Amino acid sequence: MKAKFLLVSGLLLAAAGGQLAQAQATNNNVIMYIGDGFGLAPKTAARMAMGQGRDGKRFATDAGFQVLNLDKLKYNATVTTHSLNSWITDSAPGASVYACGKPGKQDNEVIAMNAATGTPLETILEAAKKQGYAVGLVSTARITHATPAAFASHIWFRDLEDYIAAQYIASSEAEYEAIYNSSPTASYKYQAARDWQLPTTKVGVELDVVLGGGARHFLPKNAASTYKNVVNAAGQPINNAGGTAVTLAGTRADDVDLVKYAVDNRNYSYVNSRDALLNVANNLTQYGPNGKKLLGLFNASHASYEQDRQSTNTWEPSLADMTNIAIQVLRAKSNGKGFFLMVEAGRIDHLEHSNTGGISVVAGSGTTNQYAVDADKPTYAGTGDAGVTATLTSPRTTNVYGSDYMIKEVMAFDYAVAEGRALLNTPANGRTLLLSTSDHECGGFAVTGLHDEADFAKNGTKIRTYAGAITKSATAELGYATPTNLVRGDGGPNGWFPDYVMTNFQGKDYPTPASATGRRIVVAYASNPLTNGNGANQSGNVGNHTPQDVWVGADDNTGTHASQFTGKGLLDNTSLTPVMADFLNLSMFATTLNVRGGLPATTTDAFQLSPVPFDNQFQVNFTLPTAGAVTVELFDEMGRKVQTVVAGQRFAIGAHALPVDGTHLKAGLYVATVTIDGQMITKKTIKL
């Protein structure tokens, strides 16, 4: 596959004398938040539990009405999510389309790759890194899971996570082969037919920050590794509540210690506990442009659900912790250039797959269960997925409900968005664009009502949907039309609203039901074994993805890009990448779709360079359908600006030809850009 030459417009020239050791300062930051499986209902549940509808939050005009950081993203749209070969996508093409734009609309299970040709598709993360931006991935899922993998790897099947991990840590074919050759077993040394090659789009791309779960795909299964031990900032072992040292088991059958390889050969520092991660903020000097990169793996598989993290696994960091440190390290790494960061709340999807809080076991052994739709029961004891393998005798908790799991998971995501908003709200931090969306909806998650201890419906379910009707206190007047002796039927002095209190954990508030008999939120799932085609029998995950449109929220501190999602009606999921890429001045993604109200086709077609190639001089020819401001610039193949032909000069309607003196240029490939009223188009040329 031929190398793609990308460019960045609007870069500032390097220091006088042509020194390029320092990054060219643009300070553009893009953070893409993806709530895996995240529909609108989970956000609504979290917001209601935080107090919407209660005193002080009753009307939209109240300053505190929008209590979630997600709700404060100013611009909103809805997007479709189907893949190339299915009306319901899985996370692989669902995320690949955000990573790659329109070419990323691919078949299910495929990661950033054209399945028909076997060709890897360059991602926005890879393009950004090649233009000098720092780049990172953060997830509460395994960091090798489909969503993060779509931004920094290329493979035909998402479950080949050992290979995805190897692609992350390699930036050349030699490094990729060296990973497999580090195996202590001869039969697992690199074999091209089995182990493929490092995709060309990943060549030259290093990940500056990698934080999440999934240590098992970096650690050996049968070989010893000191990196299996979870340690604090001082390197001391961390024990669980039972006093046993916490370890992370590896599953790499090739027994490659990829963490050791990353530390010894790829200049990564490694952390695997919250304490060690937060300590990174005290040592940011080691993460300069030519300094260390950061690898953090905090669970063998997916990170713990936020509910479980708070109750049993407090040594794991929150999604907000990971996002905060990632932002700090990426800012240090970028040296003023800016960064691209993808943050995934991966476990919302998993709660929905497991129908957490929505099903009860009525028969079965835990291998093949029969389920009934739950009716406001506590969750099964264990993790948030315990209901999938429960039996009739499995114990339940006494005070944790399915809605508690989902609300805390959304709040963890929301606090991560708050970290991005803090960056956005400080102009000195640079130009920042935030996007939040989902790869798909999962489970048909719904908020069905509130617990009603008084059993207003008198049917034994103790679930109630809304406040009772107004009545009259005088029996003789029950049929009167006159409004006298009225008794409000609002369910109590504070109305019929969720009844939660705030519980502080590690400096952040999380909603907790006010009491065992309080009005807690009750949830259900449209996709459950009784409705999704499995009858009453199902083993494994019990809920499926759905084809529902998903929400996208956006904000920036420039007033230029987030607003482009408003006023365009329903969008396809291919519409997000061009806006992010344009914010970073990555031209190859900028014209994927006409979502930005871009240049008329006649303008694009009329932009030409001649002659190509050239000796000492060439012309830039363009035609304007309307008068406008024009900037013409010339970049080398590394994206460094070498010449400004005109800057913001106004041209009249019609054809124009601008001569460009190239006598001072070295032989090689160059890219000319024409920017007309903020819209950029490009052409390549060659100096002989």
Secondary structure, 3 states (H helix, E strand, C coil): CCCCCCCCCCCCCCECCCECCCCCCCCEEEEEEEECCCCHHHHHHHHHHHCCCCCCCCCCCCCCCCCCCHHHCCEEEEEECCCCCCCCCCHHHHHHHHHHCHHHCCCCCCECEECCCCEECCCHHHHHHHCCCEEEEEEEEECCCHHHHHHHCCECCCCCHHHHHHHHHCCCHHHHHHHHHCCCCHHHCCCHHHHCCCCHHHCCCCCCEEEEECHHHCCECCCCCHHHECECCCCCECECCCCCECECCCCECCCCCHHHHHHHHCCEEEECCHHHHHHHHHHHHHHCCCCCEEEEECCCCCCCCHHHHHHCCCCCCCHHHHHHHHHHHHHHHHCCCEEEEEEEECHHHHHHHCCCCCEEEEEECCCCEEEEECCCCEEECCCCCHHHCCCCCCCEEEEEEHHHHHHHHHHHHHHHHHHHHHHHCCHHHCEEEEEEECCCEECCEEEEEEECCCCCCCCCCCEECCCCCCEECCHHHCCCCCCCCEECCCCCCCCCCCCEEEEEECCEEEEEECCCCCCCEEEEECCCCCCCCCCCEECCCCCCEECCCEEEEEEECCCCCHHHHCCCCCEEHHHHHHHHHHHCCCHHHHCCCCCCCCCCHHHHHHCEEECCCECCEEEEEEEECCCEEEEEEEEECCCCEEEEEEEEEEECCEEEEEEEECCCCCCEEEEEEEEECCEEEEEEEEEC
